[in-house]
Amino acid sequence: MGRLFGTDGVRGIANKELTGDLAYKIGRVGGYHVTKGKKKPRIVIGMDTRISCDMLEGAVTAGLCSAGVDVLYAGVLPTPAIACLIRELNADGGVMISASHNPYTYNGIKLFDSSGYKLSDELEEEIENVILEGEDIHYSPTEGAIGRKIYLDYPMGIYMDAIMRTTKSDFSGLKIALDCANGAAFDVAPEALKALGAQVFVINNKPNGININVNCGSTHPETLQNLVKDTGADIGLSFDGDADRLIAVDQNGKIVDGDHIMAICGNYMKKSGVLKNNTIVGTVMSNMGLDICLKERGIAFVKTQVGDRYVLEEMRRRGYNLGGEQSGHIIFLDYNTTGDGLLTAVQLISSLVEQNKTLAELSAIMYDYPQVLVNARVKNENKKLYLEDVIINQSIIGLESEFEGKGRVLIRPSGTEPLVRVMIEGENEFEIRQKAVDLSKLIESRLG
């Protein structure tokens, strides 16, 4: 992780950490480096519904134009829509202004390349070095070479068309409950699902600049659970602020998370002969039940460290086309280059329609093993020493041998705090909780 760019762009409290001045520099320096060597380059820019988006969009746009880049303004659309529009319009890059599931006081800036992928670590480092060292690009075009802002004609329709081309299913007769998190999907998600034939019941689709993610969306699925029950919906869909993730709810009001969605869609893709290398990519935090479910169905499961960035890197490196996280970041690489909540919803519903089964029936192919997470407080400089401590490692090996393949232990140092996180999965929640507490105490005694 860089000094300016994190794992998902630049983020901070709007107008305090992420200022208009910084946004201008990101636009100017970032735009120049992303489009270097292109004649009259074009970059797509979009945003979510935060009150600070107008301020930051104006600053980024000014920076881009000052570097000779034409800005294709898409307005309020999901992050994955910007990645999609870059390819559909043959643009040279993209910018999304959003802080995803964070509170409205925060905002962020994500940069994409000409293929719709987030920038490489090397390119981000190049951009942030210029900005943080107080330097500037040596290019200030004048006259007709200055960039301009071009308002796109119905960009939502371009994204909708691309999403709808990914399915041949008819959603007629389906009742869908939808929680748009007062975010970027508030308009496009209901319209797309209606266009596919569904009856849609929508909540949290009236953004006012400060209500994005507030007690709604994928981080608060209880709101959607109530809507499903009240409307008798066949399925519930809940997005986060920039709609790059999806949490679903079955007809009984039970949450269907990213692990279950990958199990359902992966199994259907394998049956249809389109799951590349019969492999799905997840993370070390994916539930053990997903491993077992996929193994029983002849599907390999590759794990990366936590973060959709790392999932995507592994997918591209090995040529896989389905991957994601328990949080609902699901990547269908045949159709888009980033997690896409609306695309995931359409693929999930298509698998229901084509198999003529309910979400509850399909979700039942995977059993969730109880997961317990306990933090061990240690000295910050000792966070990674558990790897070298013989007694700690012997304890972990002993625990996993006790589980006999029906449980596991995962130890992870915190990236920001003096903590080692102990996660244990197993069949009996009471037993694994006690084992997690005991192991965390051992780690504290050895490394505290």
FILUM-926616 format. One record per residue (C-alpha): y, z, x. Coordinates in steps of 0.5 Angstrom, whole numbers. Last residue first. Example, Ala and Ser with C-alpha at 12.3 -4.5 7.8 and 13.67 -1.06 7.14 Angstrom:
<rs>
+-------+-------+-------+
|     y |     z |     x |
+-------+-------+-------+
|    -2 |    14 |    27 |
|    -9 |    16 |    25 |
+-------+-------+-------+
</rs>
This chain:
<rs>
+-------+-------+-------+
|     y |     z |     x |
+-------+-------+-------+
|   -18 |    48 |     5 |
|   -24 |    44 |     9 |
|   -30 |    48 |     9 |
|   -28 |    53 |     3 |
|   -25 |    48 |    -1 |
|   -31 |    43 |     0 |
|   -36 |    49 |    -2 |
|   -31 |    50 |    -8 |
|   -31 |    43 |   -10 |
|   -39 |    43 |   -10 |
|   -40 |    49 |   -14 |
|   -35 |    46 |   -20 |
|   -38 |    40 |   -20 |
|   -45 |    43 |   -20 |
|   -43 |    47 |   -26 |
|   -40 |    41 |   -30 |
|   -46 |    37 |   -28 |
|   -50 |    43 |   -32 |
|   -46 |    43 |   -38 |
|   -45 |    36 |   -39 |
|   -53 |    34 |   -39 |
|   -55 |    27 |   -37 |
|   -51 |    26 |   -31 |
|   -45 |    24 |   -28 |
|   -41 |    28 |   -22 |
|   -34 |    27 |   -20 |
|   -31 |    31 |   -15 |
|   -24 |    29 |   -13 |
|   -21 |    32 |    -6 |
|   -14 |    34 |    -6 |
|    -8 |    35 |    -2 |
|    -4 |    30 |    -7 |
|    -2 |    23 |    -6 |
|    -8 |    18 |    -5 |
|   -13 |    23 |    -7 |
|   -19 |    24 |    -3 |
|   -25 |    21 |    -7 |
|   -32 |    24 |    -8 |
|   -37 |    21 |   -13 |
|   -44 |    24 |   -14 |
|   -49 |    21 |   -19 |
|   -54 |    22 |   -24 |
|   -60 |    19 |   -27 |
|   -63 |    16 |   -21 |
|   -68 |    23 |   -19 |
|   -62 |    27 |   -21 |
|   -64 |    33 |   -16 |
|   -64 |    28 |   -11 |
|   -57 |    26 |   -12 |
|   -55 |    34 |   -12 |
|   -59 |    35 |    -5 |
|   -55 |    29 |    -2 |
|   -49 |    31 |    -4 |
|   -50 |    38 |    -1 |
|   -53 |    35 |     5 |
|   -46 |    31 |     6 |
|   -42 |    38 |     5 |
|   -46 |    41 |    10 |
|   -46 |    36 |    15 |
|   -38 |    35 |    14 |
|   -36 |    28 |    17 |
|   -35 |    24 |    10 |
|   -32 |    31 |     8 |
|   -26 |    30 |    13 |
|   -22 |    25 |     9 |
|   -18 |    30 |     6 |
|   -17 |    34 |    12 |
|   -10 |    33 |    14 |
|    -8 |    34 |     7 |
|   -11 |    41 |     7 |
|   -16 |    42 |     1 |
|   -15 |    43 |    -6 |
|   -22 |    41 |   -10 |
|   -21 |    37 |   -16 |
|   -26 |    37 |   -21 |
|   -28 |    31 |   -25 |
|   -34 |    31 |   -30 |
|   -37 |    25 |   -33 |
|   -42 |    25 |   -39 |
|   -47 |    18 |   -39 |
|   -45 |    13 |   -44 |
|   -50 |     9 |   -46 |
|   -50 |     2 |   -47 |
|   -53 |    -3 |   -52 |
|   -50 |     1 |   -57 |
|   -43 |    -3 |   -56 |
|   -46 |    -9 |   -60 |
|   -48 |    -5 |   -66 |
|   -42 |    -1 |   -66 |
|   -38 |    -8 |   -65 |
|   -42 |   -11 |   -71 |
|   -46 |   -17 |   -71 |
|   -46 |   -24 |   -73 |
|   -48 |   -26 |   -65 |
|   -43 |   -32 |   -66 |
|   -38 |   -27 |   -69 |
|   -39 |   -21 |   -65 |
|   -38 |   -25 |   -58 |
|   -32 |   -28 |   -61 |
|   -29 |   -22 |   -62 |
|   -30 |   -19 |   -55 |
|   -27 |   -26 |   -52 |
|   -21 |   -26 |   -57 |
|   -19 |   -19 |   -55 |
|   -20 |   -20 |   -48 |
|   -16 |   -26 |   -48 |
|   -11 |   -21 |   -52 |
|   -11 |   -16 |   -47 |
|   -11 |   -20 |   -40 |
|   -13 |   -17 |   -33 |
|   -10 |   -23 |   -28 |
|   -12 |   -30 |   -26 |
|   -13 |   -33 |   -33 |
|   -19 |   -37 |   -37 |
|   -25 |   -38 |   -32 |
|   -23 |   -31 |   -29 |
|   -24 |   -27 |   -35 |
|   -21 |   -21 |   -32 |
|   -22 |   -14 |   -36 |
|   -17 |    -8 |   -35 |
|   -19 |    -4 |   -40 |
|   -19 |     3 |   -37 |
|   -26 |     3 |   -35 |
|   -24 |    -3 |   -30 |
|   -26 |   -10 |   -30 |
|   -30 |   -16 |   -28 |
|   -32 |   -23 |   -30 |
|   -32 |   -30 |   -27 |
|   -35 |   -29 |   -20 |
|   -34 |   -34 |   -14 |
|   -35 |   -29 |    -9 |
|   -29 |   -28 |    -6 |
|   -25 |   -29 |   -12 |
|   -29 |   -24 |   -16 |
|   -28 |   -19 |   -10 |
|   -21 |   -20 |   -10 |
|   -20 |   -19 |   -17 |
|   -24 |   -13 |   -17 |
|   -19 |   -10 |   -11 |
|   -13 |   -12 |   -15 |
|   -16 |    -9 |   -22 |
|   -16 |    -2 |   -18 |
|   -21 |     3 |   -16 |
|   -25 |     1 |   -10 |
|   -30 |    -4 |   -11 |
|   -37 |    -4 |   -15 |
|   -42 |   -10 |   -16 |
|   -46 |   -10 |   -22 |
|   -52 |   -15 |   -22 |
|   -55 |   -17 |   -29 |
|   -62 |   -18 |   -31 |
|   -61 |   -15 |   -38 |
|   -64 |    -8 |   -36 |
|   -60 |    -8 |   -30 |
|   -54 |    -9 |   -34 |
|   -55 |    -3 |   -38 |
|   -57 |     2 |   -33 |
|   -50 |     0 |   -29 |
|   -46 |     1 |   -35 |
|   -49 |     8 |   -36 |
|   -47 |    10 |   -29 |
|   -40 |     9 |   -32 |
|   -35 |     5 |   -28 |
|   -31 |    10 |   -23 |
|   -34 |     6 |   -17 |
|   -31 |     0 |   -20 |
|   -33 |    -6 |   -23 |
|   -35 |   -14 |   -22 |
|   -40 |   -17 |   -26 |
|   -46 |   -22 |   -24 |
|   -51 |   -27 |   -27 |
|   -48 |   -31 |   -21 |
|   -43 |   -34 |   -26 |
|   -44 |   -32 |   -33 |
|   -44 |   -38 |   -37 |
|   -51 |   -39 |   -39 |
|   -50 |   -37 |   -46 |
|   -54 |   -31 |   -46 |
|   -51 |   -29 |   -39 |
|   -44 |   -30 |   -43 |
|   -46 |   -25 |   -49 |
|   -49 |   -20 |   -44 |
|   -42 |   -20 |   -40 |
|   -38 |   -20 |   -46 |
|   -42 |   -14 |   -49 |
|   -43 |   -10 |   -42 |
|   -36 |   -12 |   -40 |
|   -33 |    -9 |   -47 |
|   -37 |    -3 |   -46 |
|   -34 |    -1 |   -39 |
|   -27 |    -3 |   -41 |
|   -27 |     2 |   -47 |
|   -30 |     2 |   -54 |
|   -27 |     8 |   -58 |
|   -31 |    10 |   -64 |
|   -27 |     9 |   -71 |
|   -33 |     7 |   -75 |
|   -31 |     0 |   -75 |
|   -31 |     0 |   -67 |
|   -25 |     2 |   -63 |
|   -22 |    -3 |   -58 |
|   -18 |    -1 |   -51 |
|   -15 |    -7 |   -48 |
|   -11 |    -8 |   -42 |
|    -6 |   -13 |   -39 |
|    -2 |   -12 |   -45 |
|     5 |   -10 |   -42 |
|     6 |    -4 |   -45 |
|    -2 |    -2 |   -47 |
|    -6 |    -6 |   -52 |
|   -10 |    -3 |   -57 |
|   -15 |    -7 |   -62 |
|   -19 |    -4 |   -68 |
|   -25 |    -8 |   -71 |
|   -28 |    -9 |   -77 |
|   -22 |    -6 |   -81 |
|   -23 |    -1 |   -87 |
|   -16 |     0 |   -87 |
|   -15 |     7 |   -87 |
|   -21 |     8 |   -82 |
|   -19 |     3 |   -77 |
|   -11 |     6 |   -77 |
|   -14 |    13 |   -76 |
|   -18 |    10 |   -70 |
|   -12 |     6 |   -68 |
|    -7 |    12 |   -67 |
|   -13 |    16 |   -64 |
|   -13 |    11 |   -58 |
|    -7 |    14 |   -55 |
|    -7 |    11 |   -47 |
|    -9 |     4 |   -50 |
|    -3 |     4 |   -55 |
|     1 |     9 |   -58 |
|     4 |    16 |   -57 |
|    10 |    13 |   -54 |
|     8 |     7 |   -50 |
|    14 |     3 |   -51 |
|    19 |     7 |   -56 |
|    25 |     7 |   -51 |
|    27 |     0 |   -52 |
|    27 |    -1 |   -60 |
|    20 |    -4 |   -60 |
|    18 |    -5 |   -68 |
|    10 |    -7 |   -67 |
|     7 |     0 |   -67 |
|     2 |    -2 |   -72 |
|    -1 |    -8 |   -75 |
|    -6 |   -10 |   -80 |
|    -9 |   -17 |   -79 |
|   -13 |   -21 |   -83 |
|   -16 |   -26 |   -78 |
|   -16 |   -34 |   -79 |
|   -15 |   -35 |   -71 |
|    -8 |   -36 |   -73 |
|    -8 |   -29 |   -75 |
|   -10 |   -27 |   -69 |
|    -5 |   -31 |   -65 |
|     1 |   -28 |   -69 |
|    -1 |   -21 |   -69 |
|    -2 |   -21 |   -61 |
|     4 |   -26 |   -60 |
|    10 |   -21 |   -63 |
|     8 |   -14 |   -61 |
|     5 |   -16 |   -55 |
|    10 |   -14 |   -50 |
|    11 |    -7 |   -52 |
|    11 |    -3 |   -58 |
|     4 |     0 |   -56 |
|     2 |    -6 |   -60 |
|    -4 |    -3 |   -64 |
|    -8 |    -8 |   -68 |
|   -13 |    -7 |   -74 |
|   -17 |   -13 |   -75 |
|   -20 |   -15 |   -82 |
|   -25 |   -21 |   -81 |
|   -26 |   -26 |   -86 |
|   -24 |   -32 |   -82 |
|   -24 |   -31 |   -75 |
|   -27 |   -38 |   -73 |
|   -30 |   -38 |   -66 |
|   -29 |   -44 |   -62 |
|   -26 |   -40 |   -57 |
|   -22 |   -41 |   -50 |
|   -17 |   -46 |   -53 |
|   -14 |   -40 |   -57 |
|   -11 |   -37 |   -51 |
|    -8 |   -43 |   -48 |
|    -5 |   -44 |   -55 |
|    -2 |   -37 |   -56 |
|     1 |   -38 |   -49 |
|     4 |   -44 |   -50 |
|     7 |   -42 |   -57 |
|    10 |   -35 |   -54 |
|    14 |   -40 |   -49 |
|    17 |   -43 |   -55 |
|    22 |   -47 |   -52 |
|    24 |   -44 |   -45 |
|    31 |   -42 |   -43 |
|    33 |   -45 |   -37 |
|    37 |   -41 |   -32 |
|    40 |   -44 |   -26 |
|    39 |   -45 |   -18 |
|    44 |   -47 |   -14 |
|    43 |   -54 |   -10 |
|    48 |   -57 |   -14 |
|    54 |   -54 |   -11 |
|    52 |   -49 |    -6 |
|    46 |   -46 |    -3 |
|    45 |   -40 |     1 |
|    39 |   -39 |     6 |
|    39 |   -35 |    12 |
|    35 |   -30 |     8 |
|    38 |   -23 |     8 |
|    37 |   -17 |    13 |
|    37 |    -9 |    11 |
|    31 |    -7 |    14 |
|    28 |    -5 |     8 |
|    29 |   -12 |     4 |
|    27 |   -16 |    10 |
|    21 |   -12 |    11 |
|    19 |   -12 |     4 |
|    19 |   -19 |     3 |
|    14 |   -20 |     9 |
|    10 |   -14 |     7 |
|     9 |   -17 |     0 |
|     7 |   -24 |     4 |
|     2 |   -20 |     8 |
|    -1 |   -16 |     2 |
|    -2 |   -23 |    -2 |
|     2 |   -24 |    -8 |
|    -1 |   -23 |   -15 |
|    -4 |   -29 |   -17 |
|    -1 |   -34 |   -22 |
|    -3 |   -40 |   -18 |
|     4 |   -42 |   -16 |
|     5 |   -34 |   -13 |
|     6 |   -28 |   -18 |
|    11 |   -23 |   -17 |
|    11 |   -16 |   -20 |
|    17 |   -12 |   -22 |
|    17 |    -5 |   -25 |
|    20 |     0 |   -30 |
|    20 |     7 |   -31 |
|    25 |    11 |   -36 |
|    20 |     7 |   -42 |
|    14 |    12 |   -40 |
|     9 |     8 |   -36 |
|     3 |     4 |   -39 |
|     6 |    -3 |   -36 |
|    12 |    -2 |   -32 |
|    15 |    -8 |   -33 |
|    19 |   -14 |   -31 |
|    14 |   -20 |   -29 |
|    16 |   -25 |   -24 |
|    13 |   -32 |   -23 |
|    11 |   -38 |   -18 |
|    12 |   -45 |   -17 |
|    12 |   -48 |   -24 |
|     6 |   -53 |   -26 |
|     8 |   -51 |   -33 |
|     1 |   -49 |   -36 |
|     0 |   -46 |   -29 |
|     6 |   -41 |   -29 |
|     5 |   -40 |   -36 |
|    -1 |   -37 |   -36 |
|     1 |   -32 |   -30 |
|     7 |   -30 |   -35 |
|     2 |   -29 |   -41 |
|    -2 |   -25 |   -37 |
|     4 |   -20 |   -36 |
|     5 |   -20 |   -44 |
|    11 |   -23 |   -47 |
|    19 |   -22 |   -48 |
|    23 |   -27 |   -45 |
|    20 |   -33 |   -42 |
|    26 |   -35 |   -38 |
|    25 |   -41 |   -33 |
|    29 |   -39 |   -27 |
|    31 |   -45 |   -22 |
|    31 |   -43 |   -15 |
|    36 |   -44 |   -10 |
|    36 |   -38 |    -7 |
|    42 |   -35 |   -11 |
|    39 |   -37 |   -17 |
|    33 |   -32 |   -15 |
|    38 |   -27 |   -14 |
|    42 |   -28 |   -20 |
|    35 |   -28 |   -24 |
|    33 |   -22 |   -21 |
|    39 |   -18 |   -23 |
|    39 |   -21 |   -30 |
|    32 |   -19 |   -31 |
|    33 |   -12 |   -28 |
|    39 |   -11 |   -33 |
|    35 |   -14 |   -39 |
|    29 |   -10 |   -38 |
|    32 |    -3 |   -38 |
|    31 |    -2 |   -45 |
|    24 |    -3 |   -44 |
|    21 |    -9 |   -49 |
|    17 |   -12 |   -43 |
|    19 |   -18 |   -39 |
|    18 |   -25 |   -37 |
|    21 |   -30 |   -31 |
|    18 |   -37 |   -29 |
|    20 |   -39 |   -23 |
|    22 |   -46 |   -21 |
|    23 |   -50 |   -14 |
|    28 |   -55 |   -13 |
|    24 |   -58 |    -7 |
|    19 |   -53 |    -5 |
|    19 |   -51 |     3 |
|    19 |   -43 |     1 |
|    17 |   -42 |    -6 |
|    15 |   -35 |    -5 |
|    19 |   -33 |     1 |
|    25 |   -35 |    -3 |
|    24 |   -32 |    -9 |
|    22 |   -26 |    -6 |
|    28 |   -25 |    -2 |
|    33 |   -27 |    -8 |
|    29 |   -24 |   -13 |
|    27 |   -18 |    -9 |
|    34 |   -17 |    -7 |
|    37 |   -18 |   -14 |
|    32 |   -12 |   -16 |
|    34 |    -8 |   -11 |
|    42 |    -8 |   -13 |
|    40 |    -7 |   -20 |
|    36 |    -1 |   -19 |
|    29 |     1 |   -18 |
|    30 |     8 |   -16 |
|    35 |    10 |   -20 |
|    37 |     5 |   -25 |
|    30 |     4 |   -28 |
|    25 |    10 |   -25 |
|    21 |     7 |   -20 |
|    16 |     1 |   -19 |
|    15 |    -5 |   -14 |
|     9 |    -9 |   -15 |
|     2 |    -7 |   -18 |
|    -2 |    -4 |   -12 |
|     5 |    -1 |    -9 |
|    11 |    -6 |    -6 |
|    16 |    -2 |    -3 |
|    13 |     2 |     3 |
|     7 |    -2 |     3 |
|     0 |     0 |     0 |
+-------+-------+-------+
</rs>
